[in-house]
């Protein structure tokens, strides 16, 4: 591995100068890390965004291949979100998205579980070391939790939302294709929406 110099100190060394230079470089490193974290966080909901999800998925996919372990993914879509926006306005739509991210945080129990905003009104969840049966249980808990909860409005009233969820589970191998893994959950999600919404469907269909 090649390393590049980012600073240099001339002899004779001064302890005060060395400490100052090191502190400056640490500040730069911390700033870079902060910028990187911000780039992987959805600014509206505060949870990871698609870029953050992709990074975590690559890591969990590699780990599952190495450990020959189950990996499950949930694709979650807020039902009829365009109608919700048209009815209550885009500010309330943003409130629904933010509340939805809170629902996911409350529903996921393990530290290894990972939720992100996939884009628009769609969210995704990664469940490492989770069988299809376990993933379906988590998905149904999320669906029921959302259905039984409310989204607060700025005037003190409340609204309701529901979600459709597609689930896919795999023990990936070196020959497995990551895009197919995601596509399986997507297909299951569309099946859930096309069969009446507010339900959980697993892949393969």
N, C-alpha and C positions, 0 to 999 in steps of 0.2 A: 504494500500500500504506500503510495506517495503522499508526502505531507508538504504543504507549502507554508512558508513563513508569512505571518500576518503583522509582525512587528519585530524590531530588533533593539537591543540595548548595547550601547558602546561601553567598553571598559574605560576607567574603573567603574564597577557596579556600585550603585547607590541603593541601599535597602529601601529607602522611601520611594525612589523611582521605580524599582522593580515591583513593589506592592501596587503602586498607582497603575502601571502598565497592565499588570495581571487583572486588577479590578476593572479596568476599562475593557479588556478582552472578555471578561466574564459578563459584563453588562451587554456587550455586543451579542454574545452567544444567547443570553436570555432574551434579548429583543428579537433575535431570529426565531427562537422557539415560540415566542408569543405570537409573532406574525404567522408562523406555520400553523399553530393551533387555531388562530382566528380564521385562517383560510379553509379549515376543515370543520368549522362550526356554522350552523345555520343561524343567521343573525336574528331572525324573527323568533324562532322557538328555543334557541339556546342549546339544542341537541346537535350531534354531528350531522353534517350535510352529506351529499352524495360522495364527495371526494373522501371525506372521513370514513364513510361506509366502505368504499372500495378498498381503502388501505387496510381496514380491519378484516374485510372479507378475504383478501389475499393472504393475510397472516393466518387466519383460522383455517382456510382451505389447505395451506401448506402443512399446518399442524395436524389436521385431520388425516391427510395422506400419510404423514410420518407415523402417526399413532394408530392408523387404521380405525379411526373413530367416526361416530355419527356426527354429521353437521346438518342442522336444520335452518331453513330460512322462511320467514313470513313476509309476504307482501300485503300491505294493508292500504285500503283506499276508503276515504270518507265518502259515503254514499250521497249521490246527487248534490255534490258540493257547489256546482254552478248555480243550481236553483237556490241553495242556501245563500250564496253571495248575492244573487239577484233579489232575494226576498229581504235580507237583513243588511245588505251593504258590505263593502269590502273590508271595512274596519272590523265589523263583527266576524267576517270570514277569517281575518287574521287572528281574532280572539279564539275562534274555534280551532285553528291550527295550533296555537299556543297551548290551549287546553288539552288538545289531543296528545301533545308531547308529554304533558303532565300525566295523562292517563297511562301512557306507556311506562313512564318511570315508576308509577305506583303498581303496575301489573307485573313487572319483571322482578323476580326475587333474587336471582343469583348475580354476583358481581361480573361473571363472565358473559352474561346476556348483554346484547348490544343493540340499541335502537337508534335509528337515524331518520331524518327527513329525506326521502328519496327524491322528491321534487313535487311541486304543486301541492295537491292534497293527498299525496301518496307517501307512506312511511314504510320502513323495512326494519326487520328484527332478525338478528343472528342468534341462534341457540346452539352453542358448541356442546358436544357430547350429549345430544338429545335425540332420542328415537322419534319416529313418526308419531307414535302414540303420545309421547310426552309433548311434542310440538303441537299436536292437535289440542291437547289439554290447555296449553298456554294460550293458543289462539282463541279457543272458546272462552277462556277467562277474560281475555282482552275484549272480545266481542261483547260479552255479557256486561262487563264493567262499563264500557262505553254506552251501551244501550240503557243501562240503569242510572247513568250520571247525567248532569246538565252542564250546559255551557253558559256562564253568566254573561249578561249584557250590561252595558254602561249605565242603563237606566234602572238597574236593579232587577229587571225581569230575567228569565232564563229561556234557553232554547235547547233543543235536543238534536243529537246526531247519531247515526249508526255507521258501522263499518263493515266492509266485506274483506275477507282474508283468504289468500291463497298460500298453501303450505307445501314445501318440498323438503325431503330428507334424503341424504345420501351418505354412504361411506365412500368418499372419493379415492381414486387410485391415480397413479401417474398418467394413465390414459384418459382420465375423466376430463371433461371440458366444462370449465367454470361457467361460460355463457349458457350452456344447456341447463345447468343447475338453477340459474336465475330464471331462465325461460320457463322451466317447469312450474315455478311458483307463480310467475306471471300468468301462465295459461290457467292455472287453478283459480287465480284471482278473477280473471275474466269470466270463468265458469260460475263463480259465486255471484258475480254481479248480474250475469245474464239469466240466472235461475231465480232471481227475486231479491238479491241484495241482503244485507244484514245476516250473513252466514259464513261458515268456514268450509272450504273445499280443499282437498288434498290432491297432490299429483303423485302418481299418474292418474289421469281421469278415467 
